[in-house]
């Protein structure tokens, strides 16, 4: 029964906290919010006092107080250093501090007072720590374990205070001419400057009356700015109707000879007000009056411009301070989380618009969409792809009436991703650009963190592959540990496949070896992202500057390899780098020692694909016919001598010459010694072919019509294909 009563009380308090949080957000001023907080707590919890205490100038100062416990109220202000730092960190109760040796002046005062039960709640959020709320009872009241709920409520109160302060600042900004007047006084009150100018204008032109009107843009009218010189008989407001010609409302605008004279006050060719005089004591206003009033007009314009610049500087300083606080919060987020969702969520609040983060392949990683418009992300990705290819940063989604700016995220020369912000790139001010740059830097930090983890994983894979494909297995236990790390059963049948990336002539032109390798690395990254990530049951890594796949053999029966090779081609094409990709696939193995054999077989298959089957693009070792038998002879010393004897002289003779006798002989043998077919395939005249054949026979010292000679040469070419070069 007691437990049920306890749960009932906790639910009641929770409901009150939620209701209070919702109500606080609706209140417009900080004073009203704090008063509502203290009054509602006192009424609902039947407590004897509630105090909201803020930190001001290194002191705890009560902002609002409800209750008559003067002995506590009168003890403030208290120095922050004399009180426990835990007051600003978490909820505290009298029971907690009484059972611990905590040195705090406030705790001592409460203990010596008539207060029997009390607890405190810190008022803080991610960016600000305002102070704490203190609730006390003159009687004993059992306090249940509500610390977590009160801590969350304290965050809600801090958010409500931040919002009310923001509302108050916005209200001040839209006060029109009153706001301008308050901020014009830099060294002296603005009214003093107005009084001096109107007095000089009146006396200098011998007028009975002089005043200044300033334009109020929100109300679309000119408003009289006191004080004036002389008795005011003119209207205090001049409303601008449909006609925007200033002479319609001030007929004597820069016009002499009359009883009135009006001079515009302009800043950067924009009229912000007028200086007006009337009732000249004798005669009409003359050119000298006009000239003097223009000088005064320029003076008041300078005062207004200085005030504007001063206030802009002050506002920019405040904005930069706010931005620095936000940056610190974002950096903390990169420490707490490995992903991007928290960072992008905070950036959405900072920009107050949609934010989408893409990786470098333009795949959306996470997003915050203003108004829940997730359906526009595919359209944004399509347009972002176009903008990236054209090096544009401006994206317009006309069907959604939405504009985005696209920003690359880099680390040095490396592209890491893209940040799309729902703001027009050509309308960003300097502050917005600083915000964008900060966001890019924060995202870059998180990308680099992830890249370090991925690089470590890739390094582990490379170590694993190097141990597994070694001719002599030195540490079987280490290999098994690596396999367990990657959740991979190496005793199931697998195939080893080697990939060759061959850059086109246009890509090789003007590139050194490092630049060529960088291009291949980019292509390999695309293959890993768009091919390997879709197939979680395979391993992919680099090994001795080669690209290795280890694929479950069960894939052979599912039409896997044609689709796999096609996907590799598509991924390489998406990289934008022109190249050919070729694949050699070794035989099946289901034991540790067999992976080396399968790797060697895949290397031989890849060599043959490069020399014989480029159009198909891939081949299995066991499907290469006689090549599988010749594979056993490939490394023998006798094989080297045989190759040198059969083809060595032809290869040396062809070096540096336009006439490739080695290729001529291969085509001749493939055409079964048919001179006509051979000449047609080589695109040469029959007589030229016969000359080449005579030269070949002379170099080889044999008759090409002899079947034994042809057999030896065909075998030599097959060994040559497997090796890829002469040794």
TAQUI-V184528 format. One record per residue. N is the residue number from 0. OMEGA is omega as a letter, one per 20 degrees, with the letter a starting at -180 (NA if undefined). BURIAL is 1 if it has 16 or more other ideal C-beta (glycine too) atoms within 10 Angstrom, else 0. D_CENTER is the distance of its C-alpha to the mean C-alpha in Angstrom with 1 decimal. Layout:
# TAQUI-V184528
<<N & OMEGA & BURIAL & D_CENTER> <N & OMEGA & BURIAL & D_CENTER>>
This chain:
# TAQUI-V184528
<<0 & r & 0 & 54.3> <1 & r & 0 & 52.7> <2 & r & 0 & 49.5> <3 & r & 0 & 49.4> <4 & r & 0 & 50.0> <5 & r & 0 & 47.2> <6 & r & 0 & 44.7> <7 & r & 0 & 46.0> <8 & a & 0 & 45.4> <9 & r & 0 & 41.9> <10 & a & 0 & 41.1> <11 & r & 0 & 42.7> <12 & r & 1 & 40.7> <13 & r & 0 & 37.4> <14 & r & 0 & 38.3> <15 & r & 1 & 39.1> <16 & r & 1 & 35.8> <17 & a & 0 & 33.9> <18 & r & 0 & 36.2> <19 & r & 1 & 35.9> <20 & a & 1 & 32.1> <21 & a & 0 & 32.1> <22 & a & 0 & 34.8> <23 & a & 1 & 33.2> <24 & a & 0 & 30.2> <25 & a & 0 & 32.8> <26 & a & 1 & 34.5> <27 & a & 0 & 33.8> <28 & a & 0 & 35.0> <29 & a & 1 & 34.4> <30 & r & 0 & 38.2> <31 & a & 0 & 38.8> <32 & a & 1 & 36.0> <33 & r & 1 & 37.5> <34 & r & 1 & 41.0> <35 & a & 1 & 40.2> <36 & a & 1 & 38.6> <37 & a & 1 & 41.7> <38 & a & 0 & 44.2> <39 & r & 1 & 42.6> <40 & a & 1 & 42.5> <41 & a & 1 & 46.1> <42 & a & 0 & 47.3> <43 & a & 0 & 45.6> <44 & a & 0 & 46.1> <45 & r & 0 & 49.5> <46 & a & 1 & 48.6> <47 & r & 1 & 50.6> <48 & r & 1 & 47.9> <49 & r & 1 & 44.2> <50 & r & 1 & 42.5> <51 & a & 1 & 39.0> <52 & r & 1 & 38.6> <53 & r & 1 & 35.9> <54 & r & 1 & 35.2> <55 & r & 0 & 36.5> <56 & r & 0 & 37.4> <57 & r & 0 & 37.5> <58 & r & 1 & 39.8> <59 & a & 1 & 39.7> <60 & r & 0 & 40.9> <61 & r & 1 & 41.8> <62 & r & 1 & 40.1> <63 & a & 1 & 42.2> <64 & r & 1 & 45.0> <65 & a & 1 & 47.0> <66 & a & 1 & 50.2> <67 & r & 0 & 53.2> <68 & a & 1 & 52.6> <69 & a & 0 & 53.3> <70 & r & 0 & 53.7> <71 & a & 1 & 50.0> <72 & a & 0 & 48.9> <73 & r & 0 & 51.0> <74 & r & 1 & 49.6> <75 & j & 0 & 46.4> <76 & r & 0 & 44.8> <77 & r & 1 & 44.1> <78 & a & 0 & 42.3> <79 & a & 1 & 39.0> <80 & r & 0 & 40.1> <81 & a & 0 & 43.2> <82 & a & 1 & 41.4> <83 & r & 1 & 39.4> <84 & a & 0 & 35.7> <85 & r & 1 & 35.4> <86 & a & 1 & 36.1> <87 & a & 1 & 32.5> <88 & a & 0 & 31.0> <89 & r & 1 & 32.7> <90 & a & 1 & 35.6> <91 & r & 1 & 39.0> <92 & r & 1 & 42.6> <93 & a & 1 & 46.0> <94 & a & 0 & 46.7> <95 & a & 1 & 43.7> <96 & r & 1 & 44.6> <97 & a & 0 & 48.3> <98 & a & 0 & 48.0> <99 & a & 0 & 45.9> <100 & a & 0 & 46.9> <101 & a & 0 & 44.3> <102 & a & 0 & 45.3> <103 & a & 1 & 44.4> <104 & a & 0 & 46.6> <105 & r & 1 & 45.5> <106 & r & 1 & 46.3> <107 & r & 0 & 49.7> <108 & r & 1 & 50.4> <109 & a & 1 & 49.6> <110 & a & 0 & 51.7> <111 & a & 0 & 54.7> <112 & r & 1 & 54.4> <113 & a & 0 & 55.7> <114 & a & 1 & 52.3> <115 & a & 0 & 52.7> <116 & r & 1 & 49.2> <117 & r & 1 & 45.8> <118 & a & 1 & 42.1> <119 & r & 1 & 39.0> <120 & r & 1 & 35.4> <121 & r & 1 & 32.6> <122 & a & 1 & 30.8> <123 & r & 1 & 27.2> <124 & a & 1 & 23.6> <125 & a & 0 & 20.3> <126 & a & 0 & 20.6> <127 & r & 0 & 24.4> <128 & a & 0 & 27.7> <129 & a & 1 & 30.5> <130 & r & 1 & 33.5> <131 & r & 1 & 35.3> <132 & a & 1 & 37.6> <133 & a & 1 & 41.1> <134 & a & 1 & 43.5> <135 & r & 1 & 47.1> <136 & r & 1 & 50.3> <137 & r & 0 & 53.9> <138 & r & 0 & 54.7> <139 & r & 0 & 53.4> <140 & r & 1 & 50.6> <141 & r & 0 & 49.2> <142 & r & 1 & 45.4> <143 & a & 0 & 43.5> <144 & a & 0 & 40.3> <145 & a & 1 & 37.9> <146 & a & 1 & 35.7> <147 & a & 0 & 32.5> <148 & a & 1 & 33.2> <149 & r & 1 & 34.0> <150 & r & 0 & 30.9> <151 & r & 1 & 28.7> <152 & r & 1 & 31.0> <153 & r & 1 & 30.6> <154 & r & 1 & 26.8> <155 & r & 1 & 27.7> <156 & r & 1 & 30.2> <157 & r & 1 & 27.7> <158 & a & 1 & 25.3> <159 & r & 1 & 28.4> <160 & r & 1 & 29.4> <161 & a & 0 & 26.0> <162 & a & 1 & 26.3> <163 & r & 1 & 29.9> <164 & r & 0 & 29.2> <165 & r & 0 & 26.5> <166 & a & 0 & 29.1> <167 & r & 0 & 31.8> <168 & r & 0 & 29.7> <169 & r & 0 & 29.1> <170 & r & 0 & 32.8> <171 & a & 0 & 33.8> <172 & a & 0 & 31.7> <173 & r & 0 & 33.5> <174 & r & 0 & 36.9> <175 & a & 1 & 37.6> <176 & r & 1 & 40.4> <177 & r & 0 & 41.0> <178 & r & 0 & 37.5> <179 & a & 1 & 38.3> <180 & a & 1 & 41.7> <181 & a & 0 & 40.4> <182 & r & 1 & 37.9> <183 & a & 1 & 40.3> <184 & r & 0 & 42.2> <185 & r & 0 & 40.8> <186 & a & 0 & 44.0> <187 & r & 0 & 46.5> <188 & a & 0 & 46.5> <189 & r & 1 & 45.7> <190 & r & 0 & 49.0> <191 & r & 0 & 50.9> <192 & r & 1 & 49.4> <193 & a & 1 & 50.2> <194 & a & 0 & 53.7> <195 & a & 1 & 54.3> <196 & a & 1 & 53.2> <197 & r & 1 & 55.1> <198 & r & 0 & 58.2> <199 & r & 1 & 58.1> <200 & a & 1 & 57.6> <201 & a & 1 & 60.5> <202 & a & 0 & 62.9> <203 & r & 1 & 61.9> <204 & a & 1 & 62.7> <205 & r & 0 & 65.6> <206 & r & 1 & 63.9> <207 & a & 1 & 64.6> <208 & r & 1 & 61.0> <209 & r & 1 & 57.5> <210 & r & 1 & 54.1> <211 & r & 1 & 50.4> <212 & r & 1 & 48.4> <213 & a & 1 & 44.6> <214 & r & 1 & 42.6> <215 & a & 1 & 40.7> <216 & a & 0 & 38.0> <217 & a & 0 & 37.3> <218 & r & 0 & 41.1> <219 & r & 0 & 41.8> <220 & r & 1 & 44.8> <221 & a & 1 & 46.3> <222 & r & 1 & 47.1> <223 & a & 1 & 49.9> <224 & a & 1 & 48.7> <225 & i & 0 & 51.4> <226 & r & 0 & 53.5> <227 & r & 1 & 55.8> <228 & a & 1 & 58.9> <229 & a & 1 & 62.0> <230 & a & 0 & 62.6> <231 & r & 0 & 59.8> <232 & r & 0 & 61.1> <233 & r & 0 & 58.1> <234 & a & 0 & 55.7> <235 & r & 0 & 52.8> <236 & r & 0 & 50.3> <237 & a & 1 & 50.3> <238 & r & 0 & 48.4> <239 & r & 1 & 46.8> <240 & a & 0 & 47.7> <241 & a & 0 & 47.0> <242 & a & 0 & 48.5> <243 & r & 0 & 46.2> <244 & a & 0 & 48.8> <245 & a & 1 & 49.3> <246 & r & 0 & 53.1> <247 & a & 0 & 53.5> <248 & r & 1 & 52.9> <249 & a & 1 & 54.2> <250 & a & 0 & 57.2> <251 & r & 1 & 58.0> <252 & a & 1 & 54.5> <253 & a & 0 & 55.4> <254 & a & 0 & 58.9> <255 & r & 0 & 61.9> <256 & a & 0 & 65.5> <257 & r & 0 & 64.8> <258 & r & 0 & 64.9> <259 & r & 1 & 61.1> <260 & a & 1 & 58.3> <261 & r & 1 & 54.5> <262 & r & 1 & 51.9> <263 & r & 1 & 48.2> <264 & a & 1 & 45.7> <265 & r & 0 & 42.8> <266 & a & 0 & 39.5> <267 & r & 0 & 37.8> <268 & r & 0 & 40.3> <269 & a & 0 & 39.3> <270 & a & 0 & 42.2> <271 & r & 1 & 41.4> <272 & r & 1 & 45.0> <273 & r & 1 & 48.6> <274 & a & 1 & 51.5> <275 & r & 1 & 54.6> <276 & r & 1 & 58.3> <277 & r & 1 & 61.5> <278 & r & 0 & 65.2> <279 & a & 1 & 66.3> <280 & r & 0 & 69.6> <281 & r & 0 & 71.4> <282 & r & 0 & 70.7> <283 & a & 0 & 67.3> <284 & a & 1 & 64.1> <285 & a & 0 & 64.3> <286 & r & 0 & 62.1> <287 & r & 0 & 62.2> <288 & a & 1 & 60.9> <289 & a & 0 & 58.1> <290 & a & 0 & 57.2> <291 & r & 1 & 57.2> <292 & r & 1 & 55.0> <293 & r & 0 & 52.5> <294 & r & 0 & 52.3> <295 & r & 1 & 51.8> <296 & r & 1 & 49.2> <297 & a & 0 & 47.2> <298 & r & 1 & 47.6> <299 & r & 1 & 46.2> <300 & r & 1 & 43.4> <301 & r & 0 & 42.6> <302 & a & 1 & 42.7> <303 & r & 1 & 40.3> <304 & r & 0 & 37.9> <305 & r & 0 & 38.1> <306 & r & 1 & 37.4> <307 & r & 0 & 34.4> <308 & r & 0 & 33.0> <309 & a & 0 & 33.7> <310 & r & 1 & 32.0> <311 & r & 0 & 29.0> <312 & r & 0 & 28.8> <313 & r & 0 & 29.3> <314 & r & 0 & 26.7> <315 & r & 0 & 24.1> <316 & r & 0 & 25.1> <317 & r & 0 & 24.6> <318 & r & 0 & 21.2> <319 & r & 0 & 20.1> <320 & r & 0 & 21.6> <321 & a & 0 & 19.7> <322 & r & 0 & 16.4> <323 & r & 0 & 17.5> <324 & r & 0 & 18.3> <325 & r & 1 & 15.0> <326 & r & 1 & 13.3> <327 & r & 0 & 16.0> <328 & r & 1 & 15.2> <329 & r & 1 & 11.5> <330 & r & 0 & 12.9> <331 & a & 0 & 15.5> <332 & r & 1 & 13.1> <333 & r & 1 & 11.8> <334 & a & 0 & 15.5> <335 & a & 0 & 16.6> <336 & r & 0 & 14.4> <337 & a & 0 & 13.5> <338 & a & 0 & 11.1> <339 & a & 1 & 8.0> <340 & r & 0 & 10.2> <341 & r & 1 & 11.3> <342 & a & 1 & 8.1> <343 & r & 1 & 7.1> <344 & r & 0 & 10.9> <345 & r & 1 & 11.2> <346 & r & 1 & 8.8> <347 & r & 1 & 11.0> <348 & a & 0 & 13.9> <349 & a & 1 & 13.0> <350 & a & 1 & 12.6> <351 & r & 0 & 15.3> <352 & r & 1 & 14.1> <353 & r & 1 & 12.3> <354 & r & 1 & 8.6> <355 & r & 1 & 7.7> <356 & r & 1 & 5.2> <357 & r & 1 & 7.6> <358 & a & 1 & 8.9> <359 & r & 1 & 10.9> <360 & r & 1 & 13.7> <361 & r & 1 & 12.2> <362 & a & 0 & 12.6> <363 & r & 1 & 10.8> <364 & r & 1 & 9.6> <365 & a & 0 & 9.4> <366 & r & 1 & 9.8> <367 & a & 1 & 11.7> <368 & r & 1 & 14.4> <369 & a & 0 & 16.7> <370 & r & 0 & 20.2> <371 & a & 0 & 19.3> <372 & a & 0 & 19.0> <373 & a & 0 & 17.6> <374 & a & 0 & 20.2> <375 & a & 1 & 18.4> <376 & r & 1 & 15.5> <377 & r & 0 & 17.8> <378 & r & 0 & 18.9> <379 & r & 1 & 15.4> <380 & r & 1 & 14.8> <381 & a & 0 & 18.2> <382 & r & 1 & 17.7> <383 & r & 1 & 14.4> <384 & r & 0 & 16.3> <385 & a & 0 & 19.0> <386 & a & 1 & 17.0> <387 & a & 1 & 15.5> <388 & a & 0 & 19.1> <389 & a & 0 & 20.4> <390 & r & 0 & 17.8> <391 & r & 0 & 17.4> <392 & a & 1 & 14.6> <393 & a & 0 & 16.6> <394 & r & 1 & 16.7> <395 & r & 0 & 19.6> <396 & a & 1 & 20.3> <397 & a & 0 & 23.9> <398 & r & 0 & 25.1> <399 & a & 0 & 22.6> <400 & a & 0 & 23.1> <401 & r & 1 & 19.4> <402 & r & 1 & 17.5> <403 & r & 1 & 13.9> <404 & a & 1 & 12.4> <405 & a & 1 & 10.3> <406 & r & 1 & 8.5> <407 & r & 1 & 8.4> <408 & a & 1 & 6.6> <409 & r & 0 & 9.9> <410 & a & 0 & 12.1> <411 & r & 0 & 15.4> <412 & a & 0 & 16.5> <413 & r & 0 & 14.5> <414 & a & 1 & 11.8> <415 & a & 1 & 9.2> <416 & a & 1 & 7.2> <417 & r & 1 & 6.3> <418 & r & 1 & 4.6> <419 & a & 1 & 8.0> <420 & a & 1 & 9.4> <421 & r & 1 & 13.1> <422 & r & 1 & 14.5> <423 & a & 0 & 16.8> <424 & a & 1 & 15.7> <425 & r & 0 & 19.4> <426 & a & 0 & 20.0> <427 & r & 0 & 17.5> <428 & a & 0 & 19.6> <429 & r & 0 & 19.0> <430 & r & 0 & 17.7> <431 & a & 1 & 15.0> <432 & r & 0 & 14.1> <433 & r & 1 & 14.0> <434 & r & 1 & 11.7> <435 & a & 1 & 9.2> <436 & r & 0 & 9.9> <437 & a & 1 & 9.6> <438 & r & 1 & 6.1> <439 & a & 1 & 5.3> <440 & r & 0 & 7.9> <441 & r & 1 & 7.0> <442 & r & 1 & 4.1> <443 & r & 1 & 6.9> <444 & a & 1 & 9.4> <445 & r & 1 & 8.6> <446 & a & 1 & 8.6> <447 & r & 0 & 11.7> <448 & a & 0 & 13.2> <449 & a & 0 & 13.1> <450 & r & 0 & 14.4> <451 & r & 0 & 17.2> <452 & a & 0 & 18.2> <453 & r & 0 & 18.3> <454 & r & 0 & 20.3> <455 & r & 0 & 22.7> <456 & r & 0 & 23.2> <457 & r & 0 & 23.9> <458 & r & 0 & 26.2> <459 & r & 0 & 28.0> <460 & a & 1 & 28.5> <461 & r & 0 & 29.8> <462 & r & 0 & 32.2> <463 & a & 1 & 33.3> <464 & a & 1 & 34.0> <465 & r & 0 & 35.8> <466 & a & 1 & 38.1> <467 & a & 1 & 38.6> <468 & r & 1 & 39.6> <469 & a & 0 & 41.8> <470 & r & 0 & 45.5> <471 & r & 0 & 46.7> <472 & a & 0 & 44.9> <473 & a & 0 & 45.1> <474 & a & 0 & 43.3> <475 & a & 0 & 43.3> <476 & r & 0 & 42.1> <477 & r & 0 & 38.9> <478 & r & 1 & 38.2> <479 & r & 0 & 38.8> <480 & r & 0 & 36.4> <481 & r & 1 & 33.6> <482 & r & 1 & 34.5> <483 & r & 0 & 34.4> <484 & a & 0 & 30.9> <485 & r & 0 & 29.6> <486 & a & 0 & 31.8> <487 & a & 1 & 33.8> <488 & a & 0 & 37.5> <489 & r & 1 & 38.9> <490 & r & 0 & 42.4> <491 & a & 0 & 41.5> <492 & r & 0 & 42.4> <493 & r & 1 & 39.7> <494 & r & 1 & 39.5> <495 & r & 1 & 37.9> <496 & r & 1 & 36.5> <497 & a & 1 & 35.5> <498 & r & 1 & 33.3> <499 & r & 1 & 34.0> <500 & a & 1 & 31.5> <501 & a & 0 & 33.7> <502 & r & 1 & 32.1> <503 & a & 0 & 34.0> <504 & a & 0 & 36.1> <505 & r & 0 & 33.8> <506 & a & 1 & 30.9> <507 & a & 0 & 33.3> <508 & r & 0 & 34.7> <509 & a & 0 & 34.0> <510 & r & 0 & 31.8> <511 & a & 0 & 32.8> <512 & a & 0 & 32.5> <513 & r & 0 & 29.3> <514 & r & 0 & 27.6> <515 & r & 0 & 29.3> <516 & r & 0 & 28.0> <517 & r & 0 & 24.4> <518 & r & 1 & 24.8> <519 & r & 1 & 26.3> <520 & r & 0 & 23.5> <521 & r & 1 & 21.0> <522 & a & 1 & 23.4> <523 & r & 1 & 23.9> <524 & r & 0 & 20.2> <525 & r & 1 & 20.3> <526 & r & 1 & 23.5> <527 & a & 1 & 22.2> <528 & a & 1 & 19.2> <529 & r & 1 & 21.4> <530 & a & 1 & 24.8> <531 & a & 1 & 24.9> <532 & r & 0 & 22.3> <533 & a & 0 & 24.5> <534 & a & 0 & 27.5> <535 & a & 0 & 27.1> <536 & r & 0 & 30.7> <537 & r & 1 & 30.5> <538 & r & 1 & 29.5> <539 & a & 1 & 28.0> <540 & r & 1 & 28.0> <541 & a & 1 & 29.2> <542 & a & 1 & 32.7> <543 & r & 0 & 34.7> <544 & r & 0 & 32.4> <545 & a & 1 & 32.9> <546 & a & 1 & 30.7> <547 & r & 1 & 32.2> <548 & r & 1 & 32.1> <549 & a & 1 & 34.2> <550 & r & 1 & 34.8> <551 & a & 1 & 37.1> <552 & r & 0 & 40.4> <553 & r & 0 & 40.6> <554 & a & 1 & 38.3> <555 & a & 0 & 41.3> <556 & a & 0 & 42.9> <557 & a & 0 & 40.0> <558 & a & 0 & 39.6> <559 & a & 0 & 36.5> <560 & r & 1 & 36.9> <561 & r & 0 & 37.2> <562 & a & 0 & 34.0> <563 & r & 1 & 32.3> <564 & r & 1 & 33.2> <565 & r & 0 & 32.3> <566 & r & 1 & 28.8> <567 & r & 1 & 28.5> <568 & a & 1 & 29.7> <569 & r & 0 & 27.2> <570 & r & 1 & 24.3> <571 & r & 1 & 25.7> <572 & a & 0 & 26.1> <573 & a & 0 & 22.5> <574 & a & 1 & 21.6> <575 & r & 0 & 23.4> <576 & a & 1 & 25.7> <577 & a & 0 & 29.4> <578 & r & 1 & 31.0> <579 & r & 0 & 33.4> <580 & a & 1 & 32.7> <581 & a & 1 & 35.8> <582 & r & 1 & 36.4> <583 & a & 1 & 39.3> <584 & r & 1 & 40.0> <585 & a & 1 & 42.3> <586 & a & 1 & 44.7> <587 & r & 1 & 44.3> <588 & r & 1 & 44.4> <589 & r & 0 & 44.5> <590 & a & 0 & 45.2> <591 & a & 1 & 43.5> <592 & a & 0 & 46.0> <593 & a & 1 & 45.5> <594 & r & 1 & 41.9> <595 & r & 1 & 43.1> <596 & r & 1 & 45.7> <597 & r & 1 & 43.1> <598 & r & 1 & 40.8> <599 & r & 1 & 43.8> <600 & r & 1 & 44.7> <601 & r & 1 & 41.2> <602 & r & 1 & 41.5> <603 & r & 1 & 44.9> <604 & r & 1 & 43.7> <605 & r & 1 & 40.8> <606 & a & 1 & 43.3> <607 & r & 1 & 45.6> <608 & a & 1 & 42.8> <609 & a & 1 & 41.9> <610 & a & 1 & 45.6> <611 & a & 1 & 47.0> <612 & a & 1 & 44.5> <613 & a & 0 & 41.6> <614 & r & 0 & 41.9> <615 & r & 0 & 41.5> <616 & r & 1 & 38.7> <617 & r & 1 & 39.4> <618 & r & 1 & 42.5> <619 & a & 1 & 43.7> <620 & a & 1 & 46.0> <621 & r & 0 & 48.7> <622 & a & 0 & 49.0> <623 & r & 1 & 49.9> <624 & a & 0 & 53.6> <625 & r & 0 & 55.6> <626 & a & 1 & 52.4> <627 & r & 1 & 52.2> <628 & a & 0 & 55.7> <629 & r & 1 & 55.1> <630 & a & 1 & 52.0> <631 & a & 0 & 54.5> <632 & a & 0 & 56.1> <633 & a & 1 & 53.0> <634 & a & 0 & 53.0> <635 & r & 0 & 56.8> <636 & r & 0 & 58.6> <637 & r & 0 & 61.0> <638 & r & 1 & 58.2> <639 & r & 1 & 57.2> <640 & r & 0 & 60.8> <641 & r & 1 & 61.2> <642 & a & 1 & 58.1> <643 & a & 0 & 59.3> <644 & a & 0 & 62.8> <645 & a & 1 & 61.8> <646 & a & 1 & 58.9> <647 & a & 1 & 58.6> <648 & r & 1 & 61.0> <649 & a & 1 & 59.4> <650 & r & 1 & 55.9> <651 & a & 0 & 57.2> <652 & a & 1 & 59.3> <653 & a & 1 & 56.3> <654 & r & 0 & 54.0> <655 & r & 0 & 53.6> <656 & r & 0 & 55.8> <657 & a & 0 & 55.1> <658 & a & 0 & 57.3> <659 & a & 1 & 55.5> <660 & r & 1 & 58.4> <661 & r & 1 & 56.3> <662 & r & 0 & 54.5> <663 & a & 1 & 57.8> <664 & a & 1 & 59.4> <665 & a & 1 & 56.7> <666 & r & 1 & 56.9> <667 & r & 1 & 60.8> <668 & r & 1 & 60.8> <669 & r & 0 & 58.3> <670 & r & 1 & 60.7> <671 & r & 0 & 63.6> <672 & r & 0 & 65.4> <673 & a & 0 & 65.6> <674 & a & 0 & 65.7> <675 & a & 0 & 65.2> <676 & a & 0 & 62.0> <677 & a & 1 & 60.7> <678 & r & 1 & 61.3> <679 & a & 0 & 59.6> <680 & r & 0 & 56.5> <681 & a & 1 & 56.4> <682 & r & 0 & 57.2> <683 & r & 0 & 60.1> <684 & a & 0 & 63.8> <685 & a & 0 & 66.2> <686 & r & 0 & 68.1> <687 & r & 0 & 65.0> <688 & a & 1 & 64.2> <689 & r & 0 & 67.7> <690 & r & 0 & 67.4> <691 & a & 1 & 64.2> <692 & r & 1 & 65.9> <693 & r & 0 & 68.9> <694 & r & 0 & 66.6> <695 & r & 1 & 64.9> <696 & a & 0 & 68.2> <697 & a & 0 & 69.4> <698 & a & 0 & 66.4> <699 & a & 1 & 66.5> <700 & a & 0 & 70.3> <701 & a & 1 & 70.5> <702 & a & 0 & 71.3> <703 & r & 1 & 68.3> <704 & a & 0 & 70.8> <705 & a & 0 & 71.4> <706 & a & 0 & 69.7> <707 & r & 0 & 69.3> <708 & r & 1 & 67.6> <709 & a & 1 & 65.2> <710 & a & 0 & 64.4> <711 & a & 1 & 63.6> <712 & r & 1 & 61.4> <713 & r & 0 & 59.4> <714 & r & 1 & 58.9> <715 & r & 1 & 57.8> <716 & r & 1 & 55.2> <717 & r & 1 & 53.8> <718 & r & 1 & 53.5> <719 & r & 1 & 51.9> <720 & a & 1 & 49.3> <721 & a & 1 & 48.5> <722 & r & 1 & 48.1> <723 & r & 0 & 46.4> <724 & r & 0 & 48.4> <725 & r & 0 & 51.8> <726 & NA & 0 & 52.3>>
